[in-house]
Amino acid sequence: MLEELLSILKCVFCGNRFLKICKPARGFDYMGEEINLCYRCENCGEEYPITNDGIPILWSVELKKSFKGEIIHCTAMFANKSAYDAFSDEYAEFTRQEDEIGLRISRAINVLIENACQASYGKNTLWQLDFGCGPGNVINWLSGFGFKQVGLDLSLANLRIAKRKSGALVVCGDASNMPFQDKAFDIVTESAVLHHILDWKRAIHEACRVCSGGILFDSEPSKDALDWKLPAKLIYDSRLFVYPALSKLLKKKFMFKDKETMRMNLEAEVHNQPGRGFDIEEIISVFNANGFTVEVIQSPDKDLKPRAMASWKSILLNMLSLHNPWNPRYYPFMVLAYAEKK
């Protein structure tokens, strides 16, 4: 695994493609674990620790500070790492388990292959990156495609579950500063991740940089979807008082089990709050600027047709915001992006 990754990795700090596996020149210690191996950049000498269970940490400046405990004030990255390290097991068991999500993502990948990777599919093994992979949901849903799969995440707890459940290659790293060479992947995916990343434009740039074929973004909130009126905001905010009590009875409310976990989760959902969300035209513009054409589907069903995924909560919140709850524009959207052929 560690040798196989060498063919696609690069130094985050200087961009050099030549890394080697060796013993660290200086000691690393993580959570009481002495690190015995690292990747070392042959150009700048930066060392990236490899955990004793084989997960390389290709850290950026901010992620390195987070691992070393040097971040004092909470940032979106620190909140995401801390939150998912704390509740990765519960997330893997209770969150995003619906079969329809997997069917929708699989169908989208078929479309990407047909439109962006048809020439190479069936002849060579396609490489897939799933960034913000969490405990490996997307990786598992797409395991039947025969991709060489790589998961990227900030949380070692997430990566350990993903590696154990899927057998995929996993790397700890920053989606806004990916440790991969240009065009290393044929397919890049993410599901409900972009809204966790503060510098989301940089994350799109990085996804485009490392991809030669097609990109799938799934389950992202638009500005329209989060344009809630005051009555809806009050109902939404009431969960901060109701869910902590429910978490004692319902395990699926694990994100509200204590004040610190709840705070970290709220900080992590940086663009997924009332009054926030993404401007779809701006999303398209960023992809276009990075050489990708884009198709956006609002509230796609398993057949990639726009259909409002209405629940009693979404109906209530939309009606209180004077929205039509049956209009797909008020629900999360999907992006299918294709590298422009030169």
TORROZA-674721 format. One record per residue: x, y, z of N, C-alpha, C in turn; residue in one letter; residue number from 1. Coordinates in steps of 0.05 Angstrom, whole numbers, plus 5000, padded with zeros to 4 digits. Example, Ala and Ser with C-alpha at 12.3 -4.5 7.8 and 13.67 -1.06 7.14 Angstrom:
2
    n_x    n_y    n_z   ca_x   ca_y   ca_z    c_x    c_y    c_z   resn   resi
   5264   4886   5156   5246   4910   5156   5264   4934   5156      A      1
   5257   4955   5142   5273   4979   5143   5258   5001   5157      S      2
//
This chain:
342
    n_x    n_y    n_z   ca_x   ca_y   ca_z    c_x    c_y    c_z   resn   resi
   5017   4976   5000   5000   5000   5000   5017   5025   5000      M      1
   5037   5027   5018   5053   5051   5021   5070   5055   4996      L      2
   5080   5034   4984   5095   5036   4959   5077   5044   4936      E      3
   5052   5033   4935   5034   5038   4913   5026   5068   4913      E      4
   5024   5080   4936   5016   5108   4938   5038   5127   4927      L      5
   5063   5117   4927   5085   5134   4918   5081   5144   4889      L      6
   5066   5128   4873   5063   5135   4845   5044   5158   4841      S      7
   5029   5166   4862   5009   5188   4858   5014   5211   4878      I      8
   5031   5208   4898   5034   5228   4918   5054   5250   4909      L      9
   5052   5273   4923   5071   5294   4920   5075   5307   4947      K     10
   5097   5322   4950   5102   5337   4974   5083   5361   4975      C     11
   5068   5364   4997   5049   5385   5000   5064   5412   5001      V     12
   5088   5413   5012   5101   5438   5016   5116   5449   4992      F     13
   5129   5431   4977   5145   5441   4954   5135   5431   4927      C     14
   5117   5411   4927   5106   5400   4902   5123   5379   4889      G     15
   5145   5371   4902   5163   5351   4890   5148   5324   4889      N     16
   5152   5309   4867   5139   5284   4863   5154   5260   4876      R     17
   5178   5265   4884   5195   5243   4893   5196   5242   4924      F     18
   5181   5223   4935   5181   5217   4963   5193   5189   4967      L     19
   5204   5185   4990   5214   5158   4997   5205   5150   5024      K     20
   5202   5124   5029   5195   5113   5055   5220   5109   5071      I     21
   5221   5119   5095   5244   5116   5112   5237   5120   5141      C     22
   5257   5116   5158   5253   5123   5186   5256   5153   5190      K     23
   5239   5165   5207   5241   5194   5211   5267   5202   5223      P     24
   5278   5224   5213   5303   5234   5224   5298   5246   5252      A     25
   5274   5257   5256   5267   5268   5282   5243   5253   5293      R     26
   5240   5251   5319   5219   5235   5330   5191   5246   5326      G     27
   5172   5228   5321   5144   5235   5320   5130   5220   5341      F     28
   5111   5233   5354   5094   5219   5374   5066   5229   5370      D     29
   5047   5210   5366   5019   5218   5362   5002   5202   5381      Y     30
   4988   5216   5399   4970   5203   5419   4984   5180   5434      M     31
   5010   5186   5441   5025   5166   5456   5037   5144   5438      G     32
   5034   5146   5412   5044   5126   5393   5069   5136   5380      E     33
   5091   5121   5384   5116   5128   5371   5115   5121   5342      E     34
   5121   5140   5324   5120   5135   5295   5147   5125   5286      I     35
   5147   5103   5271   5172   5091   5263   5178   5094   5233      N     36
   5158   5103   5217   5162   5106   5188   5151   5133   5180      L     37
   5162   5143   5157   5151   5168   5146   5156   5168   5116      C     38
   5142   5186   5102   5150   5193   5075   5168   5218   5078      Y     39
   5190   5218   5064   5208   5242   5064   5210   5253   5036      R     40
   5206   5279   5034   5210   5292   5008   5240   5294   5001      C     41
   5248   5284   4978   5276   5285   4970   5285   5312   4962      E     42
   5267   5331   4960   5275   5359   4953   5277   5377   4977      N     43
   5255   5380   4992   5256   5399   5015   5261   5385   5042      C     44
   5260   5359   5042   5265   5344   5067   5242   5342   5086      G     45
   5218   5353   5079   5195   5351   5097   5188   5321   5102      E     46
   5183   5315   5127   5176   5287   5134   5146   5286   5141      E     47
   5133   5265   5130   5105   5261   5135   5102   5234   5150      Y     48
   5092   5235   5175   5090   5210   5190   5071   5190   5179      P     49
   5078   5164   5183   5060   5142   5175   5053   5127   5201      I     50
   5028   5126   5208   5020   5113   5232   5028   5083   5232      T     51
   5029   5071   5255   5038   5044   5257   5018   5024   5245      N     52
   4993   5033   5239   4975   5016   5223   4974   5024   5194      D     53
   4994   5039   5185   4998   5043   5156   4983   5066   5143      G     54
   4976   5087   5158   4962   5110   5147   4981   5134   5145      I     55
   4988   5143   5121   5006   5166   5119   4991   5192   5124      P     56
   5004   5210   5138   4993   5236   5144   5007   5257   5127      I     57
   4996   5264   5104   5008   5283   5086   4997   5311   5092      L     58
   5006   5322   5114   4993   5346   5125   5001   5372   5111      W     59
   4982   5390   5110   4987   5418   5102   4996   5433   5128      S     60
   5002   5459   5124   5011   5475   5147   4990   5474   5170      V     61
   4964   5479   5162   4944   5481   5183   4938   5454   5195      E     62
   4938   5433   5179   4933   5406   5189   4956   5397   5207      L     63
   4980   5404   5200   5003   5398   5217   5001   5411   5244      K     64
   4992   5436   5245   4988   5450   5270   4967   5436   5287      K     65
   4946   5427   5273   4924   5413   5287   4934   5387   5300      S     66
   4950   5372   5285   4961   5347   5297   4979   5353   5320      F     67
   4994   5374   5319   5013   5381   5340   5001   5397   5362      K     68
   4974   5402   5361   4961   5416   5382   4968   5445   5384      G     69
   4976   5458   5361   4985   5485   5361   4963   5505   5355      E     70
   4939   5495   5347   4917   5513   5341   4902   5518   5367      I     71
   4900   5544   5374   4887   5552   5399   4858   5558   5393      I     72
   4853   5574   5373   4825   5582   5366   4814   5561   5347      H     73
   4788   5557   5350   4775   5536   5334   4773   5545   5304      C     74
   4781   5528   5286   4778   5533   5258   4760   5511   5247      T     75
   4750   5514   5222   4734   5494   5209   4749   5468   5207      A     76
   4774   5469   5200   4790   5444   5197   4793   5431   5224      M     77
   4801   5446   5245   4804   5435   5271   4778   5423   5282      F     78
   4756   5437   5276   4730   5427   5285   4722   5401   5272      A     79
   4727   5399   5246   4721   5374   5231   4738   5351   5241      N     80
   4764   5356   5244   4781   5334   5253   4773   5325   5281      K     81
   4768   5344   5299   4762   5337   5327   4735   5323   5328      S     82
   4715   5334   5314   4688   5323   5315   4688   5294   5305      A     83
   4700   5289   5282   4699   5262   5270   4717   5242   5284      Y     84
   4739   5252   5296   4754   5234   5313   4738   5225   5336      D     85
   4719   5242   5345   4703   5236   5369   4680   5218   5363      A     86
   4667   5221   5340   4642   5205   5335   4642   5190   5309      F     87
   4665   5183   5299   4667   5168   5274   4651   5142   5274      S     88
   4653   5127   5296   4639   5101   5299   4609   5105   5296      D     89
   4598   5125   5311   4569   5130   5309   4561   5140   5282      E     90
   4578   5157   5269   4571   5166   5243   4570   5143   5223      Y     91
   4589   5125   5225   4589   5102   5207   4565   5084   5211      A     92
   4554   5083   5235   4532   5065   5240   4505   5078   5234      E     93
   4502   5104   5239   4475   5116   5238   4470   5137   5215      F     94
   4491   5146   5203   4488   5169   5184   4492   5161   5155      T     95
   4475   5171   5137   4477   5167   5109   4478   5138   5101      R     96
   4459   5123   5112   4456   5095   5107   4435   5088   5086      Q     97
   4421   5108   5076   4399   5102   5058   4408   5091   5031      E     98
   4395   5069   5022   4403   5056   4997   4401   5075   4973      D     99
   4382   5093   4974   4378   5111   4951   4402   5129   4947      E    100
   4417   5136   4968   4441   5153   4964   4461   5137   4948      I    101
   4466   5112   4955   4485   5095   4941   4477   5091   4912      G    102
   4451   5086   4907   4441   5082   4880   4445   5108   4863      L    103
   4439   5131   4875   4442   5156   4861   4471   5161   4854      R    104
   4489   5156   4872   4518   5161   4867   4528   5141   4847      I    105
   4520   5116   4848   4529   5096   4828   4519   5104   4800      S    106
   4494   5113   4798   4484   5122   4772   4500   5145   4761      R    107
   4507   5164   4779   4522   5187   4771   4550   5179   4761      A    108
   4562   5160   4773   4588   5150   4764   4586   5137   4737      I    109
   4565   5122   4732   4561   5111   4705   4560   5133   4684      N    110
   4546   5155   4691   4545   5178   4672   4573   5190   4668      V    111
   4588   5193   4689   4615   5204   4686   4632   5186   4669      L    112
   4631   5160   4674   4647   5142   4658   4639   5144   4628      I    113
   4614   5145   4623   4604   5146   4595   4613   5172   4581      E    114
   4615   5194   4596   4620   5220   4584   4649   5230   4587      N    115
   4663   5219   4607   4690   5229   4612   4712   5208   4612      A    116
   4705   5183   4615   4726   5162   4619   4722   5138   4600      C    117
   4705   5141   4580   4697   5118   4564   4721   5106   4550      Q    118
   4740   5123   4541   4762   5112   4526   4780   5094   4542      A    119
   4782   5099   4568   4801   5083   4585   4786   5062   4601      S    120
   4760   5064   4605   4746   5045   4621   4745   5018   4607      Y    121
   4752   4997   4621   4753   4970   4610   4780   4963   4599      G    122
   4797   4983   4594   4824   4977   4585   4844   4979   4608      K    123
   4841   4999   4625   4859   5003   4647   4842   5006   4673      N    124
   4855   5001   4695   4841   5006   4720   4840   5036   4725      T    125
   4815   5046   4730   4811   5074   4736   4817   5080   4765      L    126
   4830   5102   4770   4836   5111   4797   4814   5130   4807      W    127
   4803   5125   4830   4782   5142   4842   4792   5154   4868      Q    128
   4789   5180   4871   4794   5193   4897   4767   5201   4908      L    129
   4763   5193   4934   4739   5204   4948   4750   5221   4971      D    130
   4747   5247   4968   4758   5265   4989   4736   5271   5009      F    131
   4745   5274   5034   4726   5276   5056   4712   5249   5058      G    132
   4727   5227   5056   4715   5201   5053   4700   5191   5077      C    133
   4706   5204   5101   4692   5194   5125   4698   5165   5130      G    134
   4679   5150   5140   4683   5122   5145   4680   5104   5120      P    135
   4680   5116   5097   4681   5100   5072   4655   5094   5058      G    136
   4634   5110   5063   4608   5103   5051   4609   5103   5021      N    137
   4620   5125   5009   4621   5127   4980   4639   5105   4968      V    138
   4662   5101   4981   4681   5080   4972   4667   5053   4971      I    139
   4651   5047   4991   4637   5021   4992   4615   5020   4970      N    140
   4601   5042   4967   4580   5042   4946   4591   5037   4918      W    141
   4616   5046   4914   4627   5045   4887   4647   5022   4884      L    142
   4648   5004   4903   4668   4982   4903   4664   4964   4879      S    143
   4640   4961   4869   4635   4943   4847   4645   4953   4820      G    144
   4654   4977   4818   4664   4988   4793   4692   4978   4786      F    145
   4706   4968   4806   4733   4958   4801   4754   4980   4801      G    146
   4748   5003   4812   4768   5025   4813   4790   5018   4832      F    147
   4813   5030   4828   4833   5032   4849   4825   5056   4866      K    148
   4816   5051   4890   4803   5072   4907   4822   5083   4928      Q    149
   4821   5110   4931   4836   5124   4951   4818   5142   4966      V    150
   4819   5140   4993   4803   5158   5010   4821   5179   5023      G    151
   4812   5204   5023   4826   5226   5036   4809   5238   5057      L    152
   4819   5242   5081   4804   5253   5103   4823   5265   5123      D    153
   4811   5283   5139   4827   5296   5161   4829   5278   5186      L    154
   4809   5260   5189   4806   5245   5213   4818   5217   5211      S    155
   4837   5210   5228   4848   5183   5228   4827   5163   5236      L    156
   4809   5171   5254   4787   5152   5262   4770   5144   5238      A    157
   4763   5164   5222   4748   5159   5198   4763   5140   5179      N    158
   4789   5146   5175   4805   5131   5156   4809   5102   5165      L    159
   4811   5098   5191   4815   5071   5200   4790   5054   5195      R    160
   4766   5066   5198   4742   5051   5192   4740   5046   5162      I    161
   4746   5067   5146   4744   5064   5116   4764   5042   5107      A    162
   4787   5042   5117   4808   5022   5109   4799   4994   5117      K    163
   4788   4992   5142   4780   4965   5152   4756   4954   5136      R    164
   4737   4972   5130   4712   4963   5117   4715   4958   5087      K    165
   4733   4973   5074   4735   4972   5045   4761   4961   5033      S    166
   4782   4963   5049   4808   4955   5039   4821   4975   5020      G    167
   4809   4999   5018   4819   5020   5000   4845   5031   5011      A    168
   4860   5044   4994   4883   5060   5002   4872   5085   5016      L    169
   4884   5094   5038   4874   5118   5052   4898   5136   5058      V    170
   4892   5162   5058   4912   5182   5063   4899   5204   5081      V    171
   4913   5212   5102   4904   5234   5118   4915   5260   5106      C    172
   4897   5278   5099   4907   5303   5086   4885   5323   5084      G    173
   4892   5345   5072   4875   5370   5070   4864   5372   5042      D    174
   4837   5373   5039   4825   5375   5013   4830   5401   4999      A    175
   4838   5422   5014   4845   5447   5002   4875   5449   4994      S    176
   4889   5428   4999   4918   5426   4992   4925   5397   4989      N    177
   4914   5384   4968   4916   5355   4966   4944   5346   4960      M    178
   4952   5323   4973   4980   5313   4970   4983   5295   4945      P    179
   4969   5301   4923   4970   5284   4900   4980   5299   4875      F    180
   4992   5283   4857   5003   5295   4833   4980   5303   4814      Q    181
   4986   5321   4796   4967   5330   4776   4957   5306   4760      D    182
   4930   5306   4756   4917   5286   4739   4922   5257   4749      K    183
   4925   5254   4775   4930   5227   4786   4906   5209   4785      A    184
   4882   5221   4783   4857   5206   4785   4840   5209   4760      F    185
   4825   5188   4753   4806   5190   4731   4779   5200   4741      D    186
   4772   5193   4766   4747   5200   4778   4752   5212   4806      I    187
   4740   5235   4812   4741   5246   4839   4712   5249   4849      V    188
   4708   5241   4874   4681   5242   4885   4682   5255   4913      T    189
   4659   5266   4921   4654   5274   4949   4624   5274   4953      E    190
   4615   5269   4977   4586   5270   4983   4583   5283   5010      S    191
   4569   5306   5010   4564   5322   5034   4589   5330   5048      A    192
   4609   5339   5033   4635   5346   5044   4642   5375   5039      V    193
   4637   5386   5015   4646   5412   5008   4637   5433   5028      L    194
   4612   5431   5038   4603   5451   5057   4617   5450   5084      H    195
   4634   5430   5088   4651   5429   5112   4677   5445   5109      H    196
   4684   5452   5084   4710   5464   5078   4708   5494   5075      I    197
   4723   5508   5092   4721   5537   5092   4729   5549   5065      L    198
   4752   5541   5054   4761   5551   5028   4752   5532   5007      D    199
   4726   5532   5002   4714   5513   4983   4723   5517   4954      W    200
   4729   5541   4947   4738   5546   4919   4765   5533   4915      K    201
   4782   5534   4935   4808   5521   4934   4805   5491   4932      R    202
   4785   5480   4946   4780   5451   4945   4771   5442   4917      A    203
   4754   5459   4904   4746   5453   4877   4770   5454   4858      I    204
   4787   5475   4861   4811   5477   4845   4828   5452   4848      H    205
   4832   5442   4872   4848   5419   4878   4835   5394   4865      E    206
   4809   5391   4868   4795   5368   4856   4800   5367   4825      A    207
   4798   5391   4813   4802   5393   4784   4832   5387   4777      C    208
   4849   5397   4793   4878   5393   4788   4886   5364   4787      R    209
   4875   5348   4806   4883   5320   4808   4867   5301   4790      V    210
   4848   5312   4775   4829   5295   4760   4832   5299   4730      C    211
   4833   5277   4715   4835   5278   4686   4809   5271   4672      S    212
   4789   5262   4688   4764   5253   4676   4739   5267   4686      G    213
   4726   5256   4706   4701   5267   4716   4700   5270   4746      G    214
   4684   5290   4755   4682   5296   4783   4653   5296   4791      I    215
   4647   5283   4814   4620   5283   4826   4621   5296   4853      L    216
   4604   5317   4856   4598   5329   4882   4569   5323   4888      F    217
   4563   5313   4912   4536   5304   4918   4527   5316   4945      D    218
   4501   5322   4946   4488   5330   4971   4499   5356   4983      S    219
   4500   5376   4966   4510   5402   4976   4487   5422   4977      E    220
   4487   5440   4997   4465   5459   5001   4469   5484   4984      P    221
   4447   5493   4972   4448   5518   4956   4439   5541   4974      S    222
   4444   5566   4965   4434   5589   4979   4403   5589   4980      K    223
   4390   5580   4959   4361   5578   4959   4352   5559   4981      D    224
   4365   5536   4983   4357   5516   5002   4359   5525   5031      A    225
   4378   5544   5036   4383   5554   5063   4373   5582   5068      L    226
   4357   5592   5049   4345   5619   5052   4320   5618   5069      D    227
   4324   5614   5095   4302   5610   5113   4293   5636   5126      W    228
   4267   5639   5130   4256   5661   5144   4258   5657   5174      K    229
   4253   5678   5190   4256   5677   5219   4241   5654   5232      L    230
   4215   5649   5225   4201   5626   5239   4215   5600   5234      P    231
   4226   5595   5210   4240   5570   5204   4266   5569   5220      A    232
   4280   5591   5222   4305   5592   5238   4300   5585   5267      K    233
   4278   5596   5278   4272   5590   5306   4266   5561   5311      L    234
   4251   5549   5292   4246   5520   5294   4272   5504   5292      I    235
   4289   5512   5273   4314   5499   5269   4332   5501   5293      Y    236
   4333   5524   5305   4350   5529   5328   4340   5514   5353      D    237
   4314   5507   5353   4303   5493   5376   4316   5466   5380      S    238
   4327   5454   5358   4340   5428   5360   4364   5429   5380      R    239
   4376   5453   5384   4398   5455   5402   4390   5450   5431      L    240
   4364   5452   5436   4354   5447   5463   4340   5420   5465      F    241
   4328   5412   5442   4312   5387   5442   4329   5362   5438      V    242
   4348   5364   5418   4363   5340   5411   4382   5330   5433      Y    243
   4395   5348   5449   4411   5337   5471   4396   5318   5489      P    244
   4370   5325   5495   4354   5307   5511   4347   5282   5496      A    245
   4341   5284   5470   4335   5261   5455   4359   5242   5451      L    246
   4383   5254   5452   4407   5237   5448   4410   5216   5470      S    247
   4397   5221   5493   4398   5201   5514   4382   5176   5507      K    248
   4362   5180   5489   4344   5158   5481   4350   5147   5453      L    249
   4358   5166   5435   4362   5159   5407   4391   5161   5400      L    250
   4404   5139   5394   4433   5139   5388   4439   5155   5363      K    251
   4420   5157   5344   4426   5171   5320   4429   5201   5324      K    252
   4423   5211   5347   4427   5239   5354   4454   5243   5368      K    253
   4473   5226   5361   4499   5226   5375   4513   5253   5373      F    254
   4508   5269   5352   4523   5294   5349   4515   5314   5371      M    255
   4494   5308   5386   4484   5327   5407   4488   5315   5435      F    256
   4505   5295   5437   4507   5280   5462   4520   5297   5485      K    257
   4536   5317   5477   4547   5335   5497   4553   5362   5484      D    258
   4557   5383   5500   4560   5410   5490   4584   5413   5472      K    259
   4606   5400   5479   4631   5403   5463   4628   5390   5435      E    260
   4616   5366   5435   4611   5352   5409   4592   5368   5392      T    261
   4571   5379   5404   4552   5395   5389   4565   5420   5378      M    262
   4581   5433   5394   4595   5458   5385   4614   5452   5362      R    263
   4629   5430   5364   4648   5423   5343   4633   5417   5317      M    264
   4611   5402   5319   4595   5395   5295   4584   5420   5282      N    265
   4574   5439   5297   4564   5464   5286   4586   5480   5272      L    266
   4610   5480   5284   4633   5494   5272   4641   5480   5246      E    267
   4639   5453   5246   4647   5438   5222   4629   5442   5198      A    268
   4603   5446   5203   4583   5450   5182   4584   5480   5173      E    269
   4607   5489   5164   4612   5517   5161   4594   5531   5140      V    270
   4588   5517   5118   4571   5530   5098   4542   5519   5098      H    271
   4536   5502   5117   4510   5489   5118   4494   5499   5142      N    272
   4490   5525   5143   4475   5538   5164   4454   5557   5151      Q    273
   4432   5563   5165   4413   5581   5154   4426   5607   5144      P    274
   4419   5616   5120   4430   5640   5109   4456   5636   5095      G    275
   4466   5612   5093   4491   5606   5079   4485   5590   5054      R    276
   4501   5569   5049   4497   5553   5025   4513   5564   5002      G    277
   4513   5550   4980   4529   5556   4956   4512   5569   4934      F    278
   4524   5589   4921   4512   5600   4897   4519   5582   4874      D    279
   4499   5569   4862   4504   5549   4841   4519   5561   4818      I    280
   4513   5585   4810   4527   5597   4788   4556   5602   4794      E    281
   4562   5608   4819   4590   5611   4828   4605   5585   4827      E    282
   4591   5563   4836   4603   5536   4835   4610   5530   4806      I    283
   4592   5535   4787   4597   5529   4759   4620   5545   4749      I    284
   4621   5571   4757   4643   5589   4748   4670   5579   4757      S    285
   4672   5569   4781   4698   5559   4791   4706   5534   4776      V    286
   4688   5516   4771   4695   5492   4755   4704   5501   4727      F    287
   4689   5519   4714   4695   5528   4687   4723   5540   4686      N    288
   4730   5556   4707   4756   5568   4708   4779   5548   4710      A    289
   4772   5524   4720   4792   5503   4723   4790   5482   4701      N    290
   4776   5489   4679   4777   5472   4655   4756   5449   4655      G    291
   4734   5453   4670   4714   5432   4671   4687   5443   4663      F    292
   4672   5428   4647   4644   5435   4641   4627   5422   4662      T    293
   4603   5433   4668   4588   5426   4691   4559   5421   4685      V    294
   4548   5401   4697   4519   5397   4697   4510   5396   4727      E    295
   4490   5412   4734   4480   5413   4761   4452   5402   4761      V    296
   4447   5383   4780   4421   5371   4783   4411   5378   4811      I    297
   4389   5392   4813   4378   5399   4840   4360   5377   4850      Q    298
   4366   5368   4874   4351   5347   4888   4347   5323   4870      S    299
   4370   5310   4861   4367   5287   4844   4357   5262   4858      P    300
   4340   5247   4845   4332   5221   4856   4351   5199   4846      D    301
   4345   5174   4850   4364   5153   4843   4368   5151   4813      K    302
   4350   5162   4797   4353   5162   4768   4363   5189   4758      D    303
   4373   5206   4776   4384   5232   4771   4364   5251   4759      L    304
   4339   5248   4766   4318   5266   4758   4312   5285   4781      K    305
   4308   5311   4776   4302   5330   4798   4275   5323   4811      P    306
   4276   5318   4837   4252   5312   4851   4256   5320   4881      R    307
   4238   5336   4891   4240   5345   4919   4238   5321   4938      A    308
   4259   5318   4954   4260   5296   4974   4247   5306   5000      M    309
   4221   5309   4998   4206   5322   5020   4202   5303   5044      A    310
   4209   5313   5068   4202   5300   5093   4185   5320   5108      S    311
   4173   5311   5130   4156   5329   5146   4172   5353   5155      W    312
   4198   5349   5162   4214   5372   5172   4219   5392   5149      K    313
   4227   5381   5125   4232   5399   5103   4207   5414   5094      S    314
   4185   5400   5094   4159   5413   5087   4153   5436   5106      I    315
   4157   5431   5132   4151   5451   5152   4169   5475   5149      L    316
   4196   5470   5147   4215   5492   5145   4212   5508   5119      L    317
   4206   5495   5097   4202   5509   5072   4176   5526   5072      N    318
   4155   5515   5083   4130   5530   5085   4133   5555   5102      M    319
   4148   5552   5125   4153   5574   5142   4171   5595   5129      L    320
   4186   5587   5109   4203   5605   5094   4190   5615   5069      S    321
   4165   5609   5065   4149   5617   5041   4160   5605   5016      L    322
   4171   5580   5018   4181   5565   4995   4161   5543   4988      H    323
   4161   5535   4963   4145   5512   4955   4161   5487   4962      N    324
   4152   5471   4981   4167   5448   4990   4170   5426   4969      P    325
   4155   5428   4947   4157   5408   4926   4174   5418   4902      W    326
   4188   5440   4906   4205   5450   4885   4234   5441   4891      N    327
   4247   5426   4872   4274   5415   4877   4295   5436   4884      P    328
   4291   5462   4876   4311   5482   4881   4316   5486   4911      R    329
   4298   5478   4928   4301   5482   4957   4312   5458   4971      Y    330
   4327   5441   4956   4339   5417   4968   4368   5415   4958      Y    331
   4384   5398   4969   4413   5396   4961   4416   5389   4931      P    332
   4439   5397   4920   4444   5393   4892   4468   5375   4887      F    333
   4470   5365   4863   4492   5348   4854   4506   5363   4831      M    334
   4532   5359   4829   4549   5369   4807   4562   5346   4793      V    335
   4558   5345   4766   4573   5327   4749   4592   5345   4732      L    336
   4618   5341   4734   4637   5358   4720   4655   5341   4703      A    337
   4661   5351   4679   4676   5336   4659   4700   5352   4650      Y    338
   4724   5340   4650   4748   5354   4641   4745   5360   4612      A    339
   4751   5385   4604   4749   5393   4576   4773   5381   4561      E    340
   4768   5368   4539   4789   5355   4524   4804   5376   4508      K    341
   4830   5374   4508   4847   5394   4494   4859   5381   4469      K    342
//
